[in-house]
Amino acid sequence: MLNSRWHILLWFAYLLWLVCASLTPLDISLDVRHGDKLLHGLAYFFMAMLYPWPLVRHGRVFIFVVLTILGSFIELLQSVLPVNRTGDIKDILANSLGIILGLLVLWIFQTTAYKEKYSNNKIK
């Protein structure tokens, strides 16, 4: 497991990268239907997975709300700043779905790890 300082640093580095990538004119596209939405979902999936939530005392709903507000704020900035980008409600939905899936996968991993850790300590 990552040292807590490195975990926080990694999350903030990813956050900084995501904000910069979202507010600069990039032309990244996938040759699949709704590829842009897939990229949004993946970006926020990893944002949720990397969130250093064990280091803070907030639940998953709080994390979901905070990251959704962040994604919505970025979409708003794309609409008002002259960055040659446009905000889209579908992007916010893709971001939210990515967050939900990231938190779900993280919960599954943590639940499995918890069960494995304590199932080996049974008295025989």
Residue frames as qw, qx, qy, qz and C-alpha x, y, z in Angstrom:
[[0.000, 0.889, 0.458, 0.000, 0.00, 0.00, 0.00],
 [0.354, 0.639, -0.037, 0.682, 1.15, 3.49, -0.70],
 [0.330, -0.230, -0.446, 0.800, 2.55, 5.61, 2.08],
 [0.068, 0.792, 0.562, -0.228, -0.15, 8.12, 3.04],
 [0.065, -0.724, 0.138, 0.673, 1.90, 11.15, 1.94],
 [0.123, -0.180, 0.745, 0.631, 2.61, 9.58, -1.43],
 [0.147, 0.511, 0.842, 0.092, -1.02, 8.62, -1.82],
 [0.053, 0.848, 0.318, -0.421, -2.15, 12.22, -1.21],
 [0.111, -0.594, 0.417, 0.679, 0.60, 13.55, -3.51],
 [0.191, 0.081, 0.863, 0.460, -0.38, 11.12, -6.25],
 [0.142, 0.689, 0.708, -0.065, -4.05, 12.10, -5.95],
 [0.013, 0.851, 0.083, -0.519, -3.29, 15.83, -6.10],
 [0.170, -0.381, 0.630, 0.655, -0.94, 15.31, -9.08],
 [0.175, 0.340, 0.867, 0.321, -3.73, 13.44, -10.88],
 [0.063, 0.813, 0.497, -0.296, -6.21, 16.16, -9.92],
 [0.076, -0.715, 0.219, 0.660, -3.88, 18.84, -11.29],
 [0.175, -0.108, 0.793, 0.574, -3.37, 16.88, -14.50],
 [0.158, 0.540, 0.822, 0.090, -7.12, 16.37, -14.91],
 [0.049, 0.852, 0.279, -0.441, -7.94, 20.05, -14.38],
 [0.098, -0.590, 0.440, 0.670, -5.19, 21.17, -16.77],
 [0.176, 0.065, 0.871, 0.454, -6.19, 18.62, -19.40],
 [0.136, 0.660, 0.735, -0.072, -9.83, 19.66, -19.05],
 [0.040, 0.908, 0.181, -0.376, -9.11, 23.36, -19.48],
 [0.145, -0.528, 0.538, 0.641, -6.69, 23.23, -22.39],
 [0.716, 0.472, -0.113, -0.503, -7.68, 22.80, -26.03],
 [0.344, -0.283, 0.883, 0.149, -6.99, 19.12, -26.63],
 [0.710, 0.288, -0.292, -0.573, -8.15, 17.06, -29.56],
 [0.109, -0.204, 0.968, -0.095, -8.25, 13.58, -28.10],
 [0.758, 0.107, 0.018, -0.644, -10.87, 11.31, -29.50],
 [0.442, -0.109, 0.890, 0.027, -11.56, 7.63, -29.75],
 [0.351, 0.138, -0.609, -0.698, -12.88, 6.10, -32.93],
 [0.136, -0.323, -0.933, 0.077, -15.78, 4.56, -31.05],
 [0.258, -0.676, -0.437, -0.535, -19.28, 5.80, -30.49],
 [0.493, -0.839, -0.071, -0.217, -19.38, 8.17, -27.51],
 [0.770, 0.152, -0.326, 0.527, -15.58, 7.90, -27.12],
 [0.037, 0.555, -0.237, 0.797, -15.49, 11.32, -25.43],
 [0.694, -0.516, 0.043, -0.501, -17.90, 10.12, -22.75],
 [0.950, -0.090, -0.245, 0.170, -15.83, 6.98, -22.25],
 [0.506, 0.360, -0.328, 0.712, -12.74, 9.13, -21.65],
 [0.318, -0.572, 0.172, -0.736, -14.68, 11.25, -19.14],
 [0.886, -0.367, -0.093, -0.268, -15.88, 8.15, -17.31],
 [0.872, 0.069, -0.291, 0.388, -12.39, 6.63, -17.19],
 [0.246, 0.514, -0.299, 0.765, -10.80, 9.87, -15.97],
 [0.470, -0.511, 0.226, -0.684, -13.23, 10.13, -13.06],
 [0.952, -0.159, -0.254, -0.057, -13.13, 6.37, -12.43],
 [0.710, 0.165, -0.371, 0.575, -9.42, 6.72, -11.69],
 [0.074, -0.541, 0.236, -0.804, -10.01, 9.93, -9.74],
 [0.763, -0.451, 0.018, -0.463, -12.37, 8.01, -7.43],
 [0.948, -0.038, -0.267, 0.171, -10.02, 5.03, -7.21],
 [0.556, 0.310, -0.327, 0.699, -7.07, 7.24, -6.29],
 [0.326, -0.749, 0.006, -0.576, -8.96, 9.39, -3.79],
 [0.327, 0.243, -0.763, 0.502, -7.11, 9.04, -0.47],
 [0.589, -0.512, -0.212, -0.588, -10.37, 8.35, 1.39],
 [0.793, -0.332, -0.463, 0.217, -8.82, 6.05, 4.04],
 [0.462, 0.058, -0.282, 0.839, -6.75, 9.05, 5.10],
 [0.236, -0.197, 0.080, -0.948, -9.76, 11.29, 5.65],
 [0.154, 0.210, 0.879, -0.399, -12.89, 10.52, 7.60],
 [0.503, 0.306, -0.045, -0.807, -15.51, 10.96, 4.90],
 [0.680, 0.173, 0.701, -0.122, -17.81, 8.36, 3.43],
 [0.396, 0.149, 0.707, 0.567, -18.31, 7.36, -0.17],
 [0.164, 0.829, 0.527, 0.087, -21.34, 9.63, -0.60],
 [0.199, -0.884, 0.064, 0.418, -19.22, 12.62, 0.41],
 [0.403, -0.320, 0.605, 0.608, -16.52, 11.59, -2.07],
 [0.342, 0.484, 0.721, 0.359, -19.12, 11.15, -4.81],
 [0.041, 0.934, 0.339, -0.106, -20.60, 14.60, -4.13],
 [0.291, -0.768, 0.258, 0.509, -17.21, 16.34, -3.99],
 [0.390, -0.147, 0.691, 0.591, -15.93, 14.75, -7.19],
 [0.275, 0.641, 0.674, 0.244, -19.23, 15.37, -9.00],
 [0.044, -0.952, -0.150, 0.264, -19.13, 19.03, -7.98],
 [0.365, -0.552, 0.470, 0.584, -15.53, 19.21, -9.20],
 [0.377, 0.187, 0.757, 0.500, -16.47, 17.71, -12.58],
 [0.151, 0.825, 0.541, 0.057, -19.49, 20.02, -12.88],
 [0.185, -0.879, 0.055, 0.436, -17.37, 23.06, -12.04],
 [0.381, -0.298, 0.613, 0.624, -14.84, 22.08, -14.71],
 [0.298, 0.492, 0.729, 0.371, -17.64, 21.73, -17.27],
 [0.002, -0.933, -0.318, 0.170, -18.94, 25.17, -16.26],
 [0.300, -0.703, 0.312, 0.565, -15.45, 26.64, -16.68],
 [0.410, 0.057, 0.716, 0.562, -15.20, 25.08, -20.12],
 [0.203, 0.742, 0.614, 0.174, -18.41, 26.90, -21.05],
 [0.082, -0.977, -0.157, 0.122, -17.31, 30.34, -19.86],
 [0.410, -0.656, 0.392, 0.498, -13.53, 30.43, -20.37],
 [0.593, 0.707, -0.238, -0.302, -12.03, 30.99, -23.82],
 [0.438, -0.452, 0.769, 0.112, -10.33, 27.57, -23.90],
 [0.478, 0.302, -0.618, -0.546, -11.96, 26.33, -27.10],
 [0.126, -0.107, -0.978, 0.131, -13.88, 23.71, -25.11],
 [0.499, -0.336, -0.219, -0.768, -17.58, 23.37, -24.41],
 [0.295, -0.125, 0.789, -0.524, -19.28, 22.12, -21.27],
 [0.559, -0.061, -0.642, -0.521, -21.82, 19.34, -21.65],
 [0.687, -0.340, 0.329, -0.552, -24.34, 17.84, -19.22],
 [0.971, 0.120, -0.189, -0.089, -23.61, 14.42, -20.75],
 [0.494, 0.473, -0.565, 0.462, -19.99, 14.84, -19.71],
 [0.344, -0.442, 0.497, -0.663, -21.15, 15.46, -16.14],
 [0.916, -0.085, 0.090, -0.382, -23.22, 12.27, -16.30],
 [0.847, 0.330, -0.382, 0.169, -20.24, 10.32, -17.68],
 [0.141, 0.533, -0.583, 0.597, -18.05, 11.75, -14.91],
 [0.610, -0.340, 0.375, -0.610, -20.61, 10.73, -12.28],
 [0.974, 0.073, -0.103, -0.186, -20.90, 7.22, -13.68],
 [0.633, 0.449, -0.512, 0.367, -17.12, 6.89, -13.64],
 [0.167, -0.493, 0.550, -0.653, -17.05, 8.01, -10.00],
 [0.832, -0.190, 0.202, -0.480, -19.75, 5.52, -9.03],
 [0.943, 0.221, -0.247, 0.023, -17.97, 2.65, -10.80],
 [0.389, 0.535, -0.556, 0.502, -14.61, 3.65, -9.28],
 [0.392, -0.426, 0.509, -0.637, -16.05, 3.72, -5.77],
 [0.935, -0.038, 0.047, -0.350, -17.82, 0.41, -6.38],
 [0.823, 0.345, -0.403, 0.203, -14.66, -1.32, -7.59],
 [0.123, 0.527, -0.576, 0.613, -12.69, 0.14, -4.70],
 [0.657, -0.327, 0.343, -0.586, -15.33, -1.07, -2.23],
 [0.974, 0.100, -0.141, -0.145, -15.23, -4.58, -3.75],
 [0.616, 0.442, -0.515, 0.399, -11.44, -4.71, -3.49],
 [0.130, -0.485, 0.539, -0.676, -11.49, -3.46, 0.08],
 [0.823, -0.211, 0.182, -0.495, -14.24, -5.85, 1.14],
 [0.936, 0.211, -0.279, 0.035, -12.39, -8.79, -0.43],
 [0.413, 0.487, -0.554, 0.533, -9.09, -7.77, 1.17],
 [0.421, -0.448, 0.429, -0.662, -10.79, -7.38, 4.56],
 [0.941, -0.092, 0.037, -0.324, -12.38, -10.83, 4.32],
 [0.831, 0.325, -0.386, 0.232, -9.10, -12.43, 3.25],
 [0.135, 0.563, -0.538, 0.612, -7.17, -10.72, 6.02],
 [0.477, -0.338, 0.509, -0.632, -9.50, -11.83, 8.79],
 [0.943, 0.038, -0.110, -0.313, -10.52, -15.23, 7.42],
 [0.684, 0.373, -0.563, 0.277, -6.91, -16.44, 7.79],
 [0.038, -0.429, 0.604, -0.670, -6.95, -15.66, 11.52],
 [0.812, -0.297, -0.185, -0.467, -9.55, -18.28, 12.41],
 [0.394, -0.471, 0.743, -0.266, -8.80, -20.54, 15.34],
 [0.655, 0.192, -0.662, -0.310, -8.42, -24.13, 14.21]]
